[in-house]
Amino acid sequence: MLSNSSTTVNLDIQAKKIAVMKFGGSCFKNAEAFQQIVKITNLYDQEKKIYVASALHGVTDQLIQVTEYASSKNTRKLEEILESIKQRHLSTIQMIFKSNLEHQLEAYNGIKNYLAELSKVLNEVNEFGIIPYFIDYIVAFGEKMSTFLLHLYLKMNGFPTSLFMGEDLIITNDEFNNAFPDLRFTIHRVNQNLLPILNDANTNRIACITGFIGRNKIGYTTTLGRGGSDFTATIIARAIYACNQEHKIKVILWKDVDGMLSANPEFVDNPTLVKKLNYAEAKELAFFGAKVLHPKCLAVIENQNIPVEIRRFSSPSKKEDFSTISELSDNTDMKGIGSIKIASMITLSSAVMVKESGFVGKIFSILGKNNININFIAQSSSEIAITFVVDKNDGERALNLLTTSKDLPIKWMDVKKDDIGIIAVVGEHIHKSSNKCRIFRALSEIDLDAISISQCSNGLNISIIVPIKRVQEAANAINNEFSTPN
């Protein structure tokens, strides 16, 4: 859980424009990409800047692999991937520092030290086996090395910088691989270590911070899970806001796309760029397949109304073509269509269990104890049948747990599993009857009957279960309906 601290640090500093920018792994793929970061730095010359960096593309996956090979004592594969990681970083150094031998040598020595430390902990994994702390500590090296190179590159190009490890600033709980910040301690760290840089009137120093990484209270490295570097950016923005609410803070996430699209291009032929959406709409779209952003990244900043811009890295100077997530939304009825291509639908029916106290609670307790998340729920008002959807990988396990549980009267129940797809239609006004009519008119025109339907009480999302083979067809039909004036 997020620590719900409202701590405000009183500092006598002038309000400033602050841009917290996150650069993903593709932003470091070649010399031209690094030059693009310099271009962006010059474009934002009026803001105080904080740069959050991901690992080089693919390196995090390689670090997970070497951890597994160290544990299984597969020395050949371990050394092969370690060499690949080494060469990736050395070739990057050669590309970006080839004209500056001083910085090239500093970069070589720094990466050499990081790799030596990595090898040391891999030897411990070989000796002791995998434990959660080792995994987080090892995968953190990707961000540490990339951020170090970014810091040196900016310095070579004349920009004063300070390098921060995530452990310097972000204090988390003890949940390795998917940690959440303790905001009270994180705000204190940001106030102590980062605010003096922002408060320095004599230099426009850039703070370079490793994404994805934090530490728990006893000092063990933790990682923030999927979307971790984006999460780092929003956590830092929230902490700065707590230190001085007069600052004009925004988060910019540099991506390979213009922003959030109205639908996944894999399913919809002509998705459009959503230029303005609120936090609730963005979280709904993110959950249902908009991989450009993880919904948890917005959780720490939505109540503070800190805007998030999603911009294309290759076109930083475009003034119109990007998405802004804030408290504001435009007036379009449908903001977007999310989709889950394949999931498992479990249906339990039992006339005997009508009005039986605790029946549904037992079902969810069984699934919760086994870490199975539910994505969709629909229930008949008579309680004769309940339908819920879980991830495809959890479907068979959920079925087995429910049909073998001693806590459920299985002889009086009919339980079945079907593989299905989900279409989620998202928008602040999508709950209106006129918009529901448009959704089902679109499905009717392609002769598609919904298997099940669910709507949350806030009216932001209508989720529709459809046959797997017709997910794409259904998404296109709904998108075409709302792309045409009513």
C-alpha positions as CSV (number, residue, x, y, z in Angstrom):
1,M,0.0,0.0,0.0
2,L,1.1,3.6,-0.6
3,S,1.9,5.5,2.6
4,N,-0.8,8.1,2.8
5,S,1.3,10.9,4.2
6,S,0.4,14.5,3.7
7,T,3.7,15.7,5.0
8,T,4.7,19.1,3.6
9,V,8.2,20.3,4.0
10,N,8.5,24.0,4.5
11,L,11.3,25.5,2.5
12,D,12.0,29.1,1.8
13,I,12.5,28.7,-1.9
14,Q,11.1,30.5,-4.9
15,A,8.5,28.6,-7.0
16,K,10.0,27.1,-10.1
17,K,9.0,25.3,-13.3
18,I,10.2,21.7,-12.9
19,A,10.1,19.0,-15.6
20,V,10.6,15.4,-14.4
21,M,11.4,13.5,-17.6
22,K,11.7,9.8,-18.0
23,F,13.8,8.3,-20.8
24,G,13.1,4.7,-21.8
25,G,15.7,2.1,-23.0
26,S,15.1,3.0,-26.7
27,C,16.2,6.5,-25.9
28,F,19.8,5.2,-25.6
29,K,20.0,2.9,-28.6
30,N,22.6,4.8,-30.6
31,A,24.6,8.1,-30.7
32,E,21.7,9.9,-32.5
33,A,19.4,9.0,-29.6
34,F,21.8,10.5,-27.1
35,Q,22.0,13.6,-29.3
36,Q,18.2,13.8,-29.2
37,I,18.4,14.0,-25.4
38,V,20.7,17.0,-25.8
39,K,18.2,18.6,-28.2
40,I,15.4,18.0,-25.6
41,T,17.6,19.5,-22.9
42,N,18.0,22.7,-24.9
43,L,14.3,22.8,-25.7
44,Y,13.5,22.9,-22.0
45,D,16.1,25.5,-21.0
46,Q,13.6,27.4,-18.8
47,E,12.8,24.5,-16.5
48,K,14.6,22.8,-13.7
49,K,15.1,19.3,-15.0
50,I,15.2,15.9,-13.5
51,Y,16.0,12.9,-15.8
52,V,14.9,9.4,-14.9
53,A,16.5,6.7,-17.0
54,S,15.6,3.1,-17.8
55,A,18.2,0.4,-18.6
56,L,19.4,-0.1,-22.2
57,H,16.7,-1.9,-24.1
58,G,16.7,-5.6,-23.3
59,V,19.3,-5.5,-20.5
60,T,16.8,-6.0,-17.7
61,D,15.7,-9.3,-19.3
62,Q,19.3,-10.3,-19.7
63,L,20.0,-9.6,-16.0
64,I,17.0,-11.8,-15.0
65,Q,18.5,-14.6,-17.2
66,V,22.0,-14.4,-15.7
67,T,20.4,-14.7,-12.2
68,E,18.7,-17.9,-13.2
69,Y,21.8,-19.3,-14.8
70,A,23.9,-18.4,-11.7
71,S,21.4,-20.3,-9.6
72,S,21.3,-23.3,-11.9
73,K,25.1,-23.2,-12.2
74,N,25.0,-22.9,-16.0
75,T,28.4,-21.2,-16.2
76,R,28.5,-21.3,-20.0
77,K,25.2,-19.4,-20.5
78,L,26.0,-17.1,-17.6
79,E,29.3,-16.0,-19.1
80,E,27.8,-15.7,-22.6
81,I,25.1,-13.3,-21.5
82,L,27.4,-11.3,-19.2
83,E,29.7,-10.8,-22.1
84,S,26.8,-9.6,-24.2
85,I,25.8,-7.1,-21.4
86,K,29.4,-5.9,-21.3
87,Q,29.7,-5.4,-25.0
88,R,26.4,-3.6,-25.2
89,H,27.7,-1.0,-22.8
90,L,31.2,-0.8,-24.2
91,S,29.9,-0.2,-27.7
92,T,27.6,2.5,-26.4
93,I,30.6,4.2,-24.7
94,Q,32.5,4.0,-28.0
95,M,29.6,5.5,-29.9
96,I,28.9,8.4,-27.6
97,F,32.3,9.3,-26.3
98,K,34.5,8.5,-29.3
99,S,35.7,12.1,-29.6
100,N,36.4,12.6,-25.9
101,L,39.0,10.3,-24.5
102,E,38.7,11.7,-20.9
103,H,35.0,10.9,-20.6
104,Q,35.5,7.6,-22.5
105,L,38.0,6.4,-19.9
106,E,35.8,7.5,-17.0
107,A,32.9,5.7,-18.6
108,Y,34.9,2.5,-19.2
109,N,36.1,2.5,-15.6
110,G,32.7,3.1,-14.2
111,I,31.1,0.3,-16.2
112,K,34.0,-2.0,-15.3
113,N,33.3,-1.4,-11.6
114,Y,29.5,-2.0,-12.0
115,L,30.2,-5.3,-13.9
116,A,32.7,-6.4,-11.2
117,E,30.1,-5.8,-8.5
118,L,27.5,-7.7,-10.6
119,S,29.8,-10.7,-11.0
120,K,30.4,-10.7,-7.2
121,V,26.7,-11.0,-6.4
122,L,26.2,-13.6,-9.1
123,N,28.8,-15.7,-7.4
124,E,26.7,-15.5,-4.2
125,V,23.6,-16.6,-6.1
126,N,25.6,-19.5,-7.4
127,E,26.5,-20.4,-3.8
128,F,23.2,-19.6,-2.0
129,G,20.6,-19.8,-4.7
130,I,18.0,-17.2,-5.7
131,I,16.4,-15.2,-3.0
132,P,14.1,-12.1,-3.7
133,Y,16.7,-9.6,-2.6
134,F,19.3,-11.0,-5.0
135,I,17.0,-10.6,-8.0
136,D,16.2,-7.0,-7.3
137,Y,19.8,-6.1,-6.5
138,I,21.0,-7.7,-9.8
139,V,18.4,-6.3,-12.2
140,A,19.0,-2.8,-10.7
141,F,22.4,-2.8,-12.5
142,G,20.8,-2.1,-15.8
143,E,19.5,1.3,-14.7
144,K,22.6,2.1,-12.7
145,M,24.8,1.7,-15.8
146,S,22.6,3.5,-18.3
147,T,22.0,6.5,-15.9
148,F,25.7,6.7,-15.2
149,L,26.4,6.9,-19.0
150,L,23.6,9.5,-19.4
151,H,25.1,11.6,-16.6
152,L,28.6,11.6,-18.2
153,Y,27.2,12.3,-21.7
154,L,25.3,15.4,-20.5
155,K,28.4,16.5,-18.6
156,M,30.5,16.1,-21.7
157,N,28.0,18.3,-23.6
158,G,28.4,21.1,-21.0
159,F,25.4,20.5,-18.8
160,P,26.1,20.4,-15.0
161,T,24.6,17.2,-13.6
162,S,24.3,15.2,-10.4
163,L,23.9,11.4,-10.3
164,F,21.5,9.7,-7.9
165,M,20.9,6.1,-7.4
166,G,17.2,5.2,-6.7
167,E,18.2,4.0,-3.3
168,D,19.3,7.5,-2.4
169,L,15.8,8.9,-2.7
170,I,13.0,6.3,-2.8
171,I,12.2,4.3,0.4
172,T,9.8,1.5,-0.2
173,N,8.1,-1.4,1.6
174,D,9.6,-4.9,1.6
175,E,7.8,-6.3,-1.4
176,F,10.7,-7.2,-3.7
177,N,10.1,-7.0,-7.4
178,N,7.0,-5.0,-7.0
179,A,7.7,-2.5,-4.2
180,F,5.6,0.6,-3.3
181,P,7.0,3.8,-1.9
182,D,6.7,5.0,1.6
183,L,6.0,8.6,0.8
184,R,6.8,10.0,4.2
185,F,10.5,8.8,4.1
186,T,10.8,9.4,0.4
187,I,9.7,13.0,0.7
188,H,12.3,13.5,3.5
189,R,15.0,12.1,1.3
190,V,14.0,14.2,-1.7
191,N,14.0,17.3,0.6
192,Q,17.4,16.5,1.9
193,N,19.2,15.5,-1.3
194,L,17.3,16.7,-4.4
195,L,15.8,20.0,-3.3
196,P,19.1,21.8,-2.8
197,I,19.9,21.2,-6.5
198,L,16.5,22.6,-7.6
199,N,17.1,25.6,-5.2
200,D,20.5,26.4,-6.6
201,A,20.1,29.7,-8.4
202,N,23.6,29.8,-9.8
203,T,23.4,26.7,-12.0
204,N,20.6,24.9,-13.9
205,R,21.9,21.5,-12.7
206,I,20.2,18.4,-14.0
207,A,19.5,15.5,-11.6
208,C,20.0,12.1,-13.3
209,I,18.2,9.4,-11.3
210,T,18.0,5.7,-11.9
211,G,14.5,4.6,-12.7
212,F,12.9,1.4,-11.3
213,I,14.9,1.3,-8.1
214,G,14.4,2.0,-4.4
215,R,15.4,0.5,-1.1
216,N,13.6,-0.7,2.0
217,K,14.2,0.7,5.5
218,I,17.0,-1.7,6.3
219,G,18.9,-0.9,3.1
220,Y,18.1,-3.7,0.7
221,T,17.6,-2.7,-2.9
222,T,14.0,-3.1,-4.2
223,T,12.5,-2.6,-7.6
224,L,9.1,-1.1,-8.5
225,G,7.8,-3.7,-10.9
226,R,6.2,-3.2,-14.4
227,G,6.3,0.5,-15.4
228,G,8.9,1.0,-12.7
229,S,10.8,3.9,-14.3
230,D,7.6,5.8,-15.1
231,F,6.7,5.1,-11.5
232,T,10.0,6.6,-10.3
233,A,9.2,9.8,-12.3
234,T,5.8,10.3,-10.7
235,I,7.0,9.4,-7.2
236,I,9.8,12.1,-7.5
237,A,7.2,14.6,-8.8
238,R,4.9,13.9,-5.9
239,A,7.7,14.3,-3.4
240,I,8.8,17.6,-4.8
241,Y,5.2,18.8,-4.7
242,A,5.1,17.9,-1.0
243,C,8.2,19.9,-0.4
244,N,6.8,23.0,-2.1
245,Q,3.3,23.1,-3.5
246,E,4.1,26.4,-5.3
247,H,6.3,24.6,-7.8
248,K,4.8,24.1,-11.3
249,I,5.7,20.5,-11.8
250,K,5.0,18.3,-14.7
251,V,6.1,14.8,-15.7
252,I,7.1,14.0,-19.3
253,L,7.4,10.4,-20.4
254,W,9.4,10.1,-23.6
255,K,8.1,7.1,-25.7
256,D,8.2,5.6,-29.2
257,V,4.6,6.8,-29.7
258,D,2.9,10.2,-29.8
259,G,0.8,9.4,-26.7
260,M,-2.1,7.3,-25.6
261,L,-4.1,6.0,-28.6
262,S,-7.9,5.4,-28.6
263,A,-7.3,1.7,-29.1
264,N,-4.6,-0.9,-29.6
265,P,-3.4,-0.8,-33.3
266,E,-3.3,-4.6,-33.2
267,F,-7.1,-4.7,-32.9
268,V,-8.3,-1.4,-34.4
269,D,-7.5,-0.2,-37.9
270,N,-7.6,3.6,-37.3
271,P,-7.0,4.5,-33.7
272,T,-6.7,8.2,-32.9
273,L,-4.4,10.1,-30.5
274,V,-6.2,11.0,-27.3
275,K,-4.8,14.5,-26.6
276,K,-6.5,15.2,-23.3
277,L,-7.8,12.7,-20.7
278,N,-8.2,12.7,-17.0
279,Y,-6.5,10.4,-14.5
280,A,-9.4,7.9,-14.2
281,E,-9.8,7.5,-17.9
282,A,-6.0,7.0,-18.3
283,K,-5.9,4.3,-15.6
284,E,-8.8,2.4,-17.2
285,L,-7.2,2.5,-20.6
286,A,-3.8,1.5,-19.2
287,F,-5.3,-1.5,-17.4
288,F,-6.9,-2.8,-20.6
289,G,-3.9,-3.0,-22.7
290,A,-2.5,0.5,-23.2
291,K,1.0,-0.6,-22.5
292,V,2.4,2.9,-22.9
293,L,1.6,3.5,-19.2
294,H,1.0,1.5,-16.1
295,P,-2.0,2.7,-14.0
296,K,-0.1,2.7,-10.7
297,C,2.1,5.5,-12.1
298,L,-0.8,7.9,-11.7
299,A,-1.8,6.8,-8.2
300,V,0.7,9.0,-6.5
301,I,0.0,12.3,-8.3
302,E,-3.6,12.4,-9.3
303,N,-4.8,14.0,-6.1
304,Q,-2.1,16.7,-6.5
305,N,-3.1,17.4,-10.1
306,I,0.4,17.0,-11.4
307,P,0.1,16.7,-15.2
308,V,1.7,13.9,-17.2
309,E,2.7,14.4,-20.8
310,I,3.3,11.4,-23.1
311,R,5.5,12.5,-26.0
312,R,7.2,10.9,-29.0
313,F,11.0,10.9,-28.4
314,S,11.8,11.4,-32.1
315,S,9.7,14.5,-32.4
316,P,10.2,16.5,-29.2
317,S,9.4,19.9,-30.7
318,K,5.8,19.1,-31.8
319,K,3.4,21.3,-30.0
320,E,0.2,19.5,-30.6
321,D,0.8,15.7,-31.1
322,F,1.0,14.4,-27.6
323,S,-1.3,13.2,-24.7
324,T,-1.8,15.2,-21.5
325,I,-3.2,13.4,-18.4
326,S,-4.5,15.8,-15.8
327,E,-7.7,16.6,-13.9
328,L,-9.1,17.9,-17.2
329,S,-10.8,15.9,-20.0
330,D,-12.3,16.8,-23.3
331,N,-16.0,16.2,-24.1
332,T,-15.7,13.2,-26.3
333,D,-18.2,10.4,-25.4
334,M,-15.7,7.6,-25.9
335,K,-12.1,8.1,-24.9
336,G,-10.8,4.8,-26.0
337,I,-11.3,1.0,-26.4
338,G,-9.2,-1.4,-24.4
339,S,-9.0,-5.0,-25.1
340,I,-7.7,-8.3,-23.6
341,K,-7.3,-10.7,-26.4
342,I,-7.6,-13.9,-24.4
343,A,-8.6,-14.5,-20.8
344,S,-10.3,-17.3,-18.8
345,M,-14.0,-16.9,-17.8
346,I,-15.1,-19.0,-14.8
347,T,-18.9,-19.5,-14.3
348,L,-20.3,-21.0,-11.1
349,S,-24.0,-21.7,-10.9
350,S,-26.0,-23.3,-8.1
351,A,-29.7,-22.9,-7.4
352,V,-29.1,-24.4,-3.9
353,M,-26.8,-21.6,-3.0
354,V,-29.3,-18.8,-3.5
355,K,-29.1,-16.3,-0.6
356,E,-26.5,-18.6,1.1
357,S,-24.4,-16.2,3.3
358,G,-20.7,-16.1,2.6
359,F,-20.8,-18.2,-0.6
360,V,-19.3,-15.5,-2.9
361,G,-16.8,-14.5,-0.2
362,K,-15.5,-18.1,0.0
363,I,-14.9,-18.1,-3.7
364,F,-12.9,-14.9,-3.7
365,S,-11.0,-15.9,-0.6
366,I,-9.8,-19.1,-2.3
367,L,-8.6,-17.2,-5.3
368,G,-7.1,-14.4,-3.2
369,K,-5.1,-16.8,-1.0
370,N,-3.6,-18.2,-4.2
371,N,-2.7,-14.8,-5.7
372,I,-5.2,-15.0,-8.6
373,N,-6.5,-11.6,-9.6
374,I,-10.0,-11.1,-10.9
375,N,-10.4,-8.7,-13.9
376,F,-14.2,-8.8,-14.4
377,I,-17.2,-9.8,-12.3
378,A,-20.9,-10.3,-13.2
379,Q,-23.6,-11.8,-11.0
380,S,-27.2,-12.5,-11.5
381,S,-29.4,-10.7,-8.9
382,S,-30.8,-14.1,-7.8
383,E,-27.2,-15.2,-6.9
384,I,-27.8,-18.4,-8.9
385,A,-24.8,-17.7,-11.2
386,I,-21.6,-15.7,-10.8
387,T,-19.1,-15.1,-13.6
388,F,-15.6,-13.7,-13.3
389,V,-12.6,-13.4,-15.5
390,V,-8.9,-14.2,-14.6
391,D,-5.7,-14.0,-16.6
392,K,-5.4,-16.8,-19.2
393,N,-2.4,-18.3,-17.3
394,D,-4.5,-18.6,-14.1
395,G,-7.6,-20.1,-15.6
396,E,-6.9,-23.8,-15.2
397,R,-5.5,-23.3,-11.7
398,A,-8.6,-21.3,-10.7
399,L,-10.9,-24.0,-12.0
400,N,-9.0,-26.7,-10.1
401,L,-8.9,-24.7,-6.8
402,L,-12.7,-24.2,-6.9
403,T,-13.6,-27.7,-7.9
404,T,-11.4,-29.3,-5.2
405,S,-12.0,-26.9,-2.3
406,K,-13.5,-28.4,0.8
407,D,-15.0,-25.0,1.6
408,L,-17.5,-25.1,-1.3
409,P,-20.4,-27.5,-1.8
410,I,-19.0,-28.8,-5.2
411,K,-21.7,-31.5,-5.6
412,W,-24.3,-28.7,-5.7
413,M,-22.4,-26.5,-8.1
414,D,-21.8,-26.4,-11.8
415,V,-18.4,-24.9,-12.6
416,K,-17.0,-24.3,-16.1
417,K,-14.2,-22.4,-17.7
418,D,-14.2,-20.8,-21.1
419,D,-11.5,-18.8,-23.0
420,I,-12.8,-15.4,-24.0
421,G,-11.8,-11.9,-25.0
422,I,-12.7,-8.6,-23.3
423,I,-13.6,-5.3,-24.9
424,A,-13.6,-2.3,-22.5
425,V,-15.2,0.9,-23.7
426,V,-13.8,3.9,-21.7
427,G,-15.0,7.4,-21.3
428,E,-16.3,9.9,-18.7
429,H,-19.7,9.8,-20.5
430,I,-19.8,6.3,-21.7
431,H,-22.4,5.2,-19.1
432,K,-25.1,7.4,-20.7
433,S,-28.0,5.3,-22.2
434,S,-27.4,6.9,-25.6
435,N,-23.8,5.7,-25.7
436,K,-24.7,2.2,-24.5
437,C,-27.2,2.1,-27.4
438,R,-24.4,3.0,-29.8
439,I,-22.2,0.3,-28.4
440,F,-24.8,-2.5,-28.8
441,R,-26.0,-1.1,-32.1
442,A,-22.4,-1.5,-33.4
443,L,-22.3,-5.1,-32.1
444,S,-25.7,-5.9,-33.5
445,E,-24.7,-4.7,-37.0
446,I,-22.0,-7.4,-37.0
447,D,-24.4,-10.0,-35.5
448,L,-22.4,-10.4,-32.3
449,D,-24.1,-11.1,-29.0
450,A,-22.2,-10.3,-25.8
451,I,-21.5,-13.2,-23.6
452,S,-21.5,-11.0,-20.5
453,I,-21.4,-7.3,-19.5
454,S,-20.1,-5.4,-16.6
455,Q,-20.2,-1.7,-15.7
456,C,-18.5,0.0,-12.7
457,S,-20.5,2.4,-10.7
458,N,-18.5,5.5,-11.7
459,G,-19.6,4.8,-15.3
460,L,-16.1,5.1,-16.8
461,N,-15.9,1.6,-18.2
462,I,-18.3,-0.8,-19.9
463,S,-16.6,-4.2,-20.2
464,I,-18.0,-6.7,-22.7
465,I,-17.0,-10.4,-22.9
466,V,-16.9,-11.6,-26.5
467,P,-15.7,-14.8,-28.3
468,I,-11.9,-14.8,-28.7
469,K,-12.1,-14.9,-32.5
470,R,-14.2,-11.8,-32.6
471,V,-12.3,-9.4,-30.4
472,Q,-10.8,-7.5,-33.2
473,E,-14.0,-7.3,-35.2
474,A,-15.9,-6.1,-32.1
475,A,-13.3,-3.4,-31.3
476,N,-13.4,-2.1,-34.9
477,A,-17.2,-2.0,-35.0
478,I,-17.4,0.1,-31.8
479,N,-14.5,2.3,-32.8
480,N,-16.2,3.0,-36.2
481,E,-19.5,3.8,-34.5
482,F,-17.9,6.5,-32.3
483,S,-15.7,7.8,-35.0
484,T,-18.8,8.7,-36.9
485,P,-20.9,11.6,-35.7
486,N,-24.1,10.4,-34.0
